[in-house]
């Protein structure tokens, strides 16, 4: 038995509740910071903007600065998700003795790749904003149009596919361990399939995973509160 298993097996109920609160806190923080950052990064002109509109946007320091704010916020969204991945793994081990190392391993790897891909996507989207802010180079409309599209592809195509794998594996682990209700496992299957096979480049696609994540966090906190009430009720007055 690994040290992590031993810790989980001997973890008292209050410790399990603390981990559940941590999972919900960092999961909710990731959802908020990710959506805030992506919203700021998406304030730039779209792919169909004219060359004049692109040049005007990036040469106006106040408008393009919002893109830079989004770039600097995104790393904190990634840090929160790394904490969430590990805390979720510890919580599932604490509430159940069922072990599914293959599924848990895929869950962890898909979470890491999700973070790496949306980091790369955020960097690509902000290339022109960074170039104009920190150098005197003129705005190239071609680069200003192509790099945000490249970044959006990294996020909406690749990062969302890794998010789909994270949804699949987390839902499966929750069902196998009994840590999550069965209906949520079926919901996770539908959400994962949508993220996996969606061919849309709509910015609204990034809402799906954070919303699922918030529901997961709410379920984890709800379970922790129910266990706390049942433990308190079992203690004689």
Secondary structure, 3 states (H helix, E strand, C coil): CCHHHHHHHHCCHHHHHHHHHHHHHHHHHHHHHHHHHHHHHCCCCCCCCCHHHHHHHHHCHHHHHHHHHHHHHHHHHHHHHHHHHHHHHHHHHHHCCCCCHHHHHHHHHHHHHHHHHHHHHHHHHCHHHHHHHHCCCCCCHHHHHHHHHHHHHHHHHHHHHHHHHHHHHHHHHHHHHCCCCHHHHHHHHHHHHHHHHCCCCCHHHHHHHHHHHHHHHHHHHHHHHHHHHHHHHCCCC
